[in-house]
Amino acid sequence: MPLVTSFSGIRGIYGQDLKDSTAIRFAYSYLSFVRKKMKKNSATLIIGMDTRPSSAKLLDSVIGALDCSFIDVGILPTPAIEFAVRHFEADGGIIITASHNEPHWNGFKFLGEDGGVLNEKGMSAVIGNAGALKGFHKISDRKITEKNTEALKAYASFVFETIGKINIEKIRKSGQKIVIDPNGGTGAIAKKILEEAGVETVGVNMGYGEFSRKVEPTEDSMIYLKNTIDENKADFAAGFDCDADRVEILLEGGRLVSGNYILALAVKHILSKSRNPRNETVIVNDATSNVVRDVAVKFGAKYKEVEVGETNVIEEMKKSKSIIGGEGSSGGVVIWPSRCRDGIMTLMMMLSIVADKGKRLGEMIDELPKYYTLRHKIEFNAKHDAIKKSIKVYYIKKGFEIRETGGIKGGLKIITGKNSFVWFRASKTESSIFRIISDSDKKEEAQMLLDEGIKIFKRANE
C-alpha cells in the first residue's frame, strides 16, 4: 500500500511504506520550509505524538536527524500540541499521528506558526521537496526541552477560557455524569479536564496504547458502551480517535449522534449567544449535512462550504472571521480561536449546552431539523480522474446542479433537490478509497441516492 500524502498530512503503514528514513526526509523537508518562511536558520519546533507503538520510534528518529531546537510535549492530543505552538511561541510543530487510522499506521501533521495544520500550498511544498533530500547525519548537539506538564496545563486553561468561566460554572452545578472511551489514545487526558469542570467521569480503555476497539469511533465500534452507560447511570458516552481531534457521542439506548448533529447543535448555541448572528459566518466542508445549513439560515447567518479538509475550513474561517465551523462529516467542530477540530473542546461544548438549557442532549438533538446521512467507502483502481469525469457526466445529463471543490481531486457534489445531495471524493487519508455520502430530509431518498451513487461509481470504475 503506497504512502498517503495530502494536505491532511503524511500517513502509511509503519515498517512498510512509512519507514524511519522516509519520516526523516519529510521532517527535514518541513524544517527547510519553516526556515525559508521564517527567513532564519535557527528554528524552534514543538514535537508531540499519539500512543501508537511506532510513535516513540519516529519521534526519536526525527529529533536525532533535525538540527533545530525542540520542545518535546510528549503524548498529547493533536489540539493540545497545536495549541502548544502558540503557547510556547514556536516556529512550527510536528505531530506524530495517523489520527483515526488503525494502530499499525502512523504519520505526520506539520504545523504553521499559528499551530494550525499547514495549508495546501505549504504541504505541497513539503511533499514536493521531500523526495530530493538525502545524506542526513545523526546530530547529537541540540537543545531539547521537555514540556509535557506545562503544555497540558496550558491546553486545559485554553479549553476553559474558550468555553467561558460562566459556562464552566454552569457545568459544575449541573451534576452531569458521562462515560469516556479514548481507546488507549490521547483522549485519556479528557478525564482530568472534565473532572476539573465538576463532571463525574467514568473512564473506559484508559491505558495508553491499549487499543480495544477500532480506532475510528463509530456506531459499530462504540455500541458496547451502551451497557456501561446503563450500569453507571450516565447521561451518555463519548468516544475519541487516537489523537482526540474528533469525538463521537453515544446516547442512552445505544443511539450514536451524527457528527453533523453535534456541529449543528454547537452552531445553534453559538449563534443564539451572538449579539448579531446575521454578521456571523459558519464555515463547513461540502460533505456536511444540510442540517447545519438549516440552523445557520434560521439565525440569518452566512453559510459557506469549502473542500473537505481541516486546513480548508480553518483558512476560510480566518478570511471570514468566523467564530465557528467544522466538518460534520468527520465529527469535528472548530471553535475559534482553535485552529483545529477538537474532540475535547467539542465535548465540553456539549456539556455546556446541556447545563445552559437544562435539557438532555438527546432531547436537544431531536429538536433539530431531521436529515438522513448515509455513507459508503469503496475501493477504486488507478483511473481516478476518469471515474470522476464519468460520474459528473452522468449527473449533468440528469439535469442536476454540480458543485466542485478542490479541482479534479476534490469533492464532487450533486444537488438533487433543495434538501438533498450525493457527494463523491477520494479519501486523502486512506489509499485507494472513495467516499460516497448521501443526505436528504427523506430517509427513502437518502438510501436511493446512495444506492444510485454506488451503482454509477462501480460502472465508472470498471
C-alpha positions as CSV (number, residue, x, y, z in Angstrom):
1,M,0.0,0.0,0.0
2,P,1.6,3.3,-1.0
3,L,2.3,6.2,1.3
4,V,-0.7,8.6,1.5
5,T,0.4,12.2,1.1
6,S,-2.0,15.1,1.1
7,F,-2.8,18.4,2.8
8,S,-4.2,16.3,5.6
9,G,-0.6,15.1,6.3
10,I,1.6,12.0,5.7
11,R,0.3,8.5,6.5
12,G,1.4,5.0,5.9
13,I,1.9,1.6,7.5
14,Y,4.9,1.7,9.7
15,G,7.8,-0.5,8.6
16,Q,6.4,-0.8,5.1
17,D,5.7,2.4,3.1
18,L,6.5,4.5,6.2
19,K,10.0,3.9,7.5
20,D,12.2,6.0,9.7
21,S,14.3,7.1,6.7
22,T,11.1,8.2,4.9
23,A,9.9,10.1,8.0
24,I,13.2,11.9,8.3
25,R,13.1,13.1,4.7
26,F,9.6,14.6,5.2
27,A,10.5,16.1,8.5
28,Y,13.7,17.7,7.1
29,S,11.8,19.0,4.1
30,Y,9.4,20.6,6.6
31,L,12.2,22.1,8.6
32,S,13.6,23.6,5.4
33,F,10.2,25.0,4.6
34,V,10.0,26.6,8.1
35,R,13.4,28.2,7.7
36,K,12.6,29.6,4.3
37,K,9.3,31.0,5.5
38,M,10.8,32.5,8.7
39,K,13.9,33.7,6.9
40,K,16.3,32.4,9.5
41,N,18.4,29.3,10.0
42,S,17.6,28.8,13.7
43,A,14.1,27.3,14.5
44,T,12.3,26.0,17.5
45,L,9.7,23.3,16.8
46,I,7.1,21.7,19.0
47,I,7.1,17.9,18.7
48,G,4.5,15.6,20.2
49,M,2.8,12.2,19.5
50,D,-0.1,9.9,19.9
51,T,0.0,6.5,21.6
52,R,0.7,4.2,18.6
53,P,3.5,1.6,19.1
54,S,5.7,3.3,16.5
55,S,5.2,6.9,17.6
56,A,8.1,7.0,20.1
57,K,10.5,5.4,17.5
58,L,9.5,8.0,14.9
59,L,9.9,10.8,17.4
60,D,13.4,9.7,18.3
61,S,14.3,9.4,14.6
62,V,13.1,12.9,13.8
63,I,14.8,14.5,16.8
64,G,18.0,12.7,16.1
65,A,18.2,14.0,12.5
66,L,16.9,17.6,12.5
67,D,19.4,20.3,13.5
68,C,17.0,22.6,15.3
69,S,15.7,23.2,18.9
70,F,12.8,21.1,20.0
71,I,10.2,21.5,22.7
72,D,9.0,17.9,23.3
73,V,5.5,17.9,24.7
74,G,5.3,14.1,24.6
75,I,1.9,12.2,24.4
76,L,-0.9,14.7,24.0
77,P,-4.0,15.2,21.8
78,T,-3.5,16.9,18.5
79,P,-5.4,20.0,19.6
80,A,-3.1,20.3,22.7
81,I,0.0,20.0,20.6
82,E,-1.3,22.6,18.1
83,F,-2.0,25.0,21.0
84,A,1.5,24.4,22.3
85,V,2.9,26.0,19.2
86,R,1.1,29.3,20.1
87,H,1.7,28.9,23.9
88,F,5.5,28.5,23.5
89,E,5.7,30.9,20.5
90,A,7.4,28.2,18.4
91,D,8.1,28.5,14.7
92,G,6.0,25.4,13.9
93,G,5.4,21.9,15.1
94,I,5.4,18.2,14.1
95,I,2.7,15.8,15.4
96,I,3.4,12.1,15.0
97,T,-0.1,10.6,14.5
98,A,-2.3,8.8,12.0
99,S,-5.4,10.1,13.7
100,H,-8.3,7.7,13.0
101,N,-6.3,5.1,11.1
102,E,-5.6,1.8,12.8
103,P,-2.6,1.3,15.1
104,H,-0.2,-0.2,12.6
105,W,-0.5,3.1,10.6
106,N,1.4,6.3,11.6
107,G,2.2,9.6,10.0
108,F,2.8,13.3,10.5
109,K,0.9,16.5,10.7
110,F,3.0,19.6,10.1
111,L,2.0,22.9,11.7
112,G,2.4,26.5,10.9
113,E,3.5,29.2,13.4
114,D,-0.2,29.7,14.5
115,G,-0.4,26.0,15.4
116,G,-2.8,25.1,12.6
117,V,-2.0,22.4,10.1
118,L,-0.2,23.7,7.0
119,N,-2.4,24.9,4.2
120,E,-2.4,23.1,0.9
121,K,0.3,25.3,-0.6
122,G,2.6,24.7,2.4
123,M,2.0,20.9,2.4
124,S,2.6,20.7,-1.4
125,A,6.0,22.4,-0.9
126,V,6.9,19.9,1.9
127,I,5.8,16.9,-0.1
128,G,7.4,18.1,-3.3
129,N,10.9,18.7,-1.7
130,A,11.0,15.5,0.4
131,G,12.0,13.2,-2.5
132,A,15.1,15.3,-3.3
133,L,16.6,15.3,0.1
134,K,19.3,12.8,1.2
135,G,22.5,12.4,3.0
136,F,21.4,13.0,6.6
137,H,23.7,12.5,9.5
138,K,22.8,12.0,13.2
139,I,23.1,15.1,15.3
140,S,23.8,14.9,19.0
141,D,24.2,18.6,19.9
142,R,20.9,20.5,20.1
143,K,18.5,21.9,22.6
144,I,15.7,19.7,23.6
145,T,13.2,20.8,26.3
146,E,10.5,18.5,27.7
147,K,7.3,20.4,28.5
148,N,4.5,17.8,28.7
149,T,3.1,19.0,32.0
150,E,3.2,22.7,31.1
151,A,1.7,22.1,27.7
152,L,-1.2,20.0,29.2
153,K,-1.9,22.6,31.8
154,A,-1.9,25.4,29.2
155,Y,-4.2,23.5,26.9
156,A,-6.7,22.8,29.8
157,S,-6.7,26.5,30.6
158,F,-7.3,27.3,27.0
159,V,-10.3,24.9,26.8
160,F,-11.8,26.5,30.0
161,E,-11.2,30.0,28.7
162,T,-12.8,29.2,25.3
163,I,-15.9,27.6,26.9
164,G,-16.1,30.6,29.3
165,K,-15.9,30.9,33.1
166,I,-19.7,31.3,33.4
167,N,-20.4,28.2,31.3
168,I,-17.9,26.2,33.3
169,E,-19.7,27.1,36.5
170,K,-23.0,26.0,34.9
171,I,-21.4,22.7,34.0
172,R,-20.1,22.3,37.6
173,K,-23.5,22.9,39.1
174,S,-25.4,20.7,36.6
175,G,-24.3,17.3,38.1
176,Q,-23.6,15.6,34.8
177,K,-22.1,12.1,34.6
178,I,-20.6,10.7,31.4
179,V,-18.5,7.8,30.1
180,I,-15.4,8.5,28.0
181,D,-13.6,5.9,25.9
182,P,-10.3,7.1,24.5
183,N,-9.5,3.5,23.4
184,G,-5.9,3.8,24.6
185,G,-5.4,7.1,22.8
186,T,-4.5,10.6,23.9
187,G,-8.1,11.4,24.7
188,A,-7.5,9.9,28.1
189,I,-6.4,13.3,29.4
190,A,-10.0,14.4,28.9
191,K,-10.9,12.7,32.2
192,K,-8.8,15.1,34.2
193,I,-10.1,18.2,32.4
194,L,-13.7,17.0,32.8
195,E,-13.3,16.4,36.5
196,E,-11.8,19.8,36.9
197,A,-15.1,21.1,35.5
198,G,-17.1,19.1,38.0
199,V,-18.2,16.4,35.6
200,E,-18.4,12.9,37.1
201,T,-16.4,10.8,34.6
202,V,-16.2,7.1,34.1
203,G,-13.2,6.1,32.0
204,V,-13.1,3.0,29.8
205,N,-9.9,1.8,27.9
206,M,-7.8,4.4,29.6
207,G,-4.3,2.8,29.3
208,Y,-2.1,4.4,26.7
209,G,-1.6,2.2,23.7
210,E,-4.2,-0.4,24.7
211,F,-6.5,-0.5,21.7
212,S,-9.6,-2.4,22.5
213,R,-11.8,-1.4,19.5
214,K,-11.4,0.1,16.1
215,V,-9.6,3.4,16.3
216,E,-12.2,5.4,14.5
217,P,-15.2,5.9,16.8
218,T,-18.3,4.7,15.0
219,E,-21.7,3.2,16.0
220,D,-20.3,-0.3,15.4
221,S,-17.1,0.3,17.4
222,M,-18.9,2.1,20.3
223,I,-22.2,0.2,20.7
224,Y,-20.8,-1.9,23.6
225,L,-20.7,1.3,25.7
226,K,-24.5,1.1,25.9
227,N,-24.1,-1.3,28.8
228,T,-21.5,0.9,30.5
229,I,-23.9,3.9,30.3
230,D,-26.7,1.8,31.8
231,E,-24.5,0.3,34.6
232,N,-23.2,3.7,35.7
233,K,-26.5,5.6,35.1
234,A,-24.5,8.0,33.0
235,D,-26.0,10.6,30.7
236,F,-24.1,9.5,27.6
237,A,-20.7,8.1,26.4
238,A,-18.0,9.9,24.3
239,G,-15.5,8.0,22.2
240,F,-12.3,9.6,20.7
241,D,-10.0,8.6,17.9
242,C,-6.3,8.1,18.7
243,D,-5.3,11.8,18.6
244,A,-8.6,13.1,20.0
245,D,-9.3,15.6,17.3
246,R,-12.7,14.1,16.8
247,V,-15.3,12.8,19.2
248,E,-18.5,10.7,18.7
249,I,-21.3,10.6,21.3
250,L,-23.4,7.5,22.1
251,L,-26.7,8.3,23.9
252,E,-28.7,6.1,26.3
253,G,-30.3,3.3,24.3
254,G,-27.3,3.0,22.0
255,R,-28.1,5.8,19.5
256,L,-25.0,7.4,18.0
257,V,-25.3,11.1,17.5
258,S,-24.1,12.0,14.0
259,G,-21.2,14.4,13.9
260,N,-23.4,16.6,11.7
261,Y,-25.8,17.0,14.6
262,I,-23.0,17.7,17.1
263,L,-21.9,20.5,14.8
264,A,-25.4,21.8,14.2
265,L,-26.1,21.9,17.9
266,A,-22.8,23.8,18.5
267,V,-23.7,26.3,15.7
268,K,-27.2,26.8,17.2
269,H,-25.7,27.5,20.6
270,I,-23.0,29.9,19.4
271,L,-25.4,31.8,17.1
272,S,-28.0,32.1,19.8
273,K,-25.5,33.8,22.1
274,S,-24.3,36.2,19.4
275,R,-25.4,39.8,19.6
276,N,-25.9,39.9,15.9
277,P,-26.0,36.4,14.3
278,R,-26.6,37.9,10.8
279,N,-23.0,39.2,10.9
280,E,-21.6,35.7,11.7
281,T,-20.4,33.2,9.1
282,V,-20.5,29.4,9.6
283,I,-17.8,27.5,7.6
284,V,-18.3,23.8,6.8
285,N,-16.9,21.3,4.4
286,D,-19.0,20.4,1.4
287,A,-19.9,16.9,2.7
288,T,-21.6,18.3,5.8
289,S,-25.3,17.6,6.2
290,N,-27.9,20.3,5.3
291,V,-29.0,20.2,9.0
292,V,-26.1,22.6,9.7
293,R,-27.2,24.9,6.8
294,D,-30.8,25.0,8.1
295,V,-29.7,26.0,11.6
296,A,-27.4,28.8,10.2
297,V,-30.1,30.1,7.9
298,K,-32.7,30.2,10.7
299,F,-30.5,32.7,12.5
300,G,-29.8,34.6,9.3
301,A,-26.1,33.8,9.5
302,K,-23.9,33.4,6.4
303,Y,-23.1,29.9,5.4
304,K,-20.1,28.8,3.3
305,E,-18.9,25.4,2.1
306,V,-15.2,24.5,1.3
307,E,-13.4,21.4,0.3
308,V,-13.1,18.6,2.8
309,G,-10.0,19.0,5.0
310,E,-9.5,20.7,8.3
311,T,-7.0,23.2,6.8
312,N,-9.5,24.4,4.3
313,V,-12.1,25.1,7.0
314,I,-9.5,26.9,9.1
315,E,-8.2,29.0,6.2
316,E,-11.8,30.1,5.3
317,M,-12.6,30.8,9.0
318,K,-9.6,33.2,9.1
319,K,-10.7,35.0,5.9
320,S,-14.4,35.2,7.1
321,K,-13.5,36.0,10.7
322,S,-15.8,33.1,11.6
323,I,-16.3,32.1,15.2
324,I,-17.5,28.5,14.5
325,G,-17.1,26.0,11.7
326,G,-16.2,22.4,11.2
327,E,-16.6,19.1,9.4
328,G,-19.9,17.4,10.3
329,S,-18.8,14.6,8.0
330,S,-16.0,13.7,10.4
331,G,-17.3,14.7,13.8
332,G,-15.2,17.8,14.0
333,V,-16.2,21.2,15.5
334,V,-13.8,24.1,15.3
335,I,-14.4,26.8,17.9
336,W,-12.3,29.9,17.3
337,P,-9.6,30.7,18.4
338,S,-8.8,27.0,18.0
339,R,-7.1,26.2,14.7
340,C,-8.3,22.6,14.5
341,R,-11.1,20.1,15.2
342,D,-11.0,19.4,18.9
343,G,-12.8,16.4,20.4
344,I,-12.3,17.5,24.0
345,M,-13.4,21.1,23.3
346,T,-16.4,19.8,21.4
347,L,-17.4,17.5,24.3
348,M,-17.1,20.4,26.7
349,M,-19.3,22.5,24.4
350,M,-22.0,19.8,24.5
351,L,-21.8,19.7,28.3
352,S,-22.1,23.5,28.4
353,I,-25.2,23.4,26.2
354,V,-26.8,20.7,28.4
355,A,-26.0,22.8,31.5
356,D,-27.3,26.0,29.9
357,K,-30.6,24.6,28.6
358,G,-31.3,22.2,31.4
359,K,-32.3,19.5,28.8
360,R,-30.9,16.1,28.0
361,L,-28.6,16.0,25.0
362,G,-30.8,13.6,23.0
363,E,-33.8,15.8,23.5
364,M,-32.0,18.8,22.0
365,I,-30.7,16.7,19.1
366,D,-34.3,15.7,18.4
367,E,-35.3,19.4,18.2
368,L,-33.1,20.0,15.2
369,P,-34.3,19.5,11.6
370,K,-34.3,15.9,10.6
371,Y,-31.9,14.7,8.0
372,Y,-30.7,11.2,7.0
373,T,-27.0,11.0,6.1
374,L,-25.6,7.7,4.7
375,R,-22.0,6.9,3.9
376,H,-20.2,4.3,1.9
377,K,-16.5,3.5,1.3
378,I,-15.4,1.7,-1.8
379,E,-12.1,0.8,-3.4
380,F,-11.1,2.2,-6.7
381,N,-8.5,1.5,-9.3
382,A,-5.9,3.9,-10.8
383,K,-8.5,5.7,-13.1
384,H,-9.4,8.3,-10.5
385,D,-9.8,11.3,-12.9
386,A,-11.7,9.2,-15.4
387,I,-14.1,8.0,-12.7
388,K,-14.8,11.5,-11.5
389,K,-15.5,12.7,-15.1
390,S,-17.8,9.8,-15.8
391,I,-19.8,10.4,-12.6
392,K,-20.1,14.1,-13.4
393,V,-21.3,13.5,-17.0
394,Y,-24.0,11.1,-15.7
395,Y,-25.5,13.6,-13.3
396,I,-25.2,16.5,-15.8
397,K,-27.3,14.5,-18.2
398,K,-29.9,14.2,-15.5
399,G,-30.0,18.0,-15.2
400,F,-28.7,18.3,-11.6
401,E,-26.6,21.1,-10.3
402,I,-23.0,20.1,-9.9
403,R,-20.7,21.7,-7.3
404,E,-16.9,21.1,-7.3
405,T,-14.3,22.0,-4.7
406,G,-10.6,21.4,-4.9
407,G,-10.5,20.6,-8.7
408,I,-10.5,17.1,-10.1
409,K,-9.0,15.7,-6.8
410,G,-11.6,17.4,-4.6
411,G,-15.3,16.9,-3.8
412,L,-18.0,16.4,-6.4
413,K,-21.4,17.3,-5.0
414,I,-24.6,16.8,-6.9
415,I,-27.5,18.8,-5.7
416,T,-30.6,16.6,-6.4
417,G,-33.1,18.8,-4.6
418,K,-33.5,21.7,-2.1
419,N,-32.8,19.4,0.8
420,S,-30.8,16.5,-0.8
421,F,-27.4,15.8,-2.3
422,V,-25.0,13.0,-3.2
423,W,-21.2,13.5,-2.8
424,F,-18.1,11.8,-4.1
425,R,-14.4,12.2,-3.2
426,A,-11.3,10.1,-3.0
427,S,-10.0,9.8,0.6
428,K,-6.9,11.8,1.4
429,T,-6.2,9.6,4.5
430,E,-6.8,6.1,3.1
431,S,-5.2,4.8,0.0
432,S,-7.4,3.8,-3.0
433,I,-10.6,4.5,-1.2
434,F,-13.5,6.6,-2.5
435,R,-16.1,8.0,-0.1
436,I,-19.8,8.4,-1.2
437,I,-22.2,10.3,1.0
438,S,-25.9,11.0,0.5
439,D,-28.0,13.4,2.5
440,S,-31.7,14.1,2.5
441,D,-34.6,15.1,4.7
442,K,-36.4,11.9,3.4
443,K,-35.0,8.6,4.5
444,E,-36.0,6.7,1.4
445,E,-34.5,9.4,-0.9
446,A,-31.1,9.3,1.0
447,Q,-31.0,5.5,0.5
448,M,-32.0,5.8,-3.1
449,L,-29.3,8.4,-3.8
450,L,-26.6,6.3,-2.1
451,D,-27.6,3.2,-4.0
452,E,-27.6,5.1,-7.3
453,G,-24.2,6.7,-6.4
454,I,-22.6,3.3,-5.7
455,K,-24.0,1.8,-8.9
456,I,-22.7,4.7,-11.0
457,F,-19.3,4.6,-9.3
458,K,-18.9,0.9,-9.9
459,R,-19.8,1.3,-13.6
460,A,-17.2,4.1,-13.9
461,N,-14.6,2.0,-12.1
462,E,-14.9,-1.0,-14.5
